[in-house]
Amino acid sequence: MKRLLRYRVLYIIISVFCALNALVFVMMGVVKAVHAYITFSKEFFSETPHEPAMLLLQSLDNFLMALVLLIFAFGIYRIFVDMRLEEDMPAWLREVKTLRDLKLMLWEAILVIMLIFSISYMNSHRLELGWHFLILPGIILMVALSYFLMKRAEK
């Protein structure tokens, strides 16, 4: 562990850029949400409310990705740079003490992102659904099962 702590500057750089990337994803999510609201107000009496819903799902996907990047940035900073930030960190991050804890927290967030992405993807391609669209839910199932088994082995 002492050897890993020698690279403190590298971990600070990783944390800062992950936080900046999260900020970019938040801005992208806001732009898509505003575009969805504008489209919805134009098509309120239209028979095709499909596009605003898709834009809102994509916006949600961007916000969730920003959340994953923030979790990663705070987790890396907390584990490798400064463990003493107990009172400054959110309650959910105080539980992250090891890389394993960080990995499990990221795993949960990524599962939610994959679920939202698959719903929006299948909804946007609903006219051309085929058996190959079962691949993504199958991957989600395998990741969720492996997460479940890893949490169970932890106990």
Sequence and secondary structure as in RCSB ss.txt:
>XXXX:A:sequence
MKRLLRYRVLYIIISVFCALNALVFVMMGVVKAVHAYITFSKEFFSETPHEPAMLLLQSLDNFLMALVLLIFAFG
IYRIFVDMRLEEDMPAWLREVKTLRDLKLMLWEAILVIMLIFSISYMNSHRLELGWHFLILPGIILMVALSYFLM
KRAEK
>XXXX:A:secstr
 HHHHTTHHHHHHHHHHHHHHHHHHHHHHHHHHHHHHHHHHHSTTSS THHHHHHHHHHHHHHHHHHHHHHHHHH
HHHHHT TT TTTS HHHHT  SHHHHHHHHHHHHHHHHHHHHHHHHHHTGGG  GGGGHHHHHHHHHHHHHHHH
HHHH 
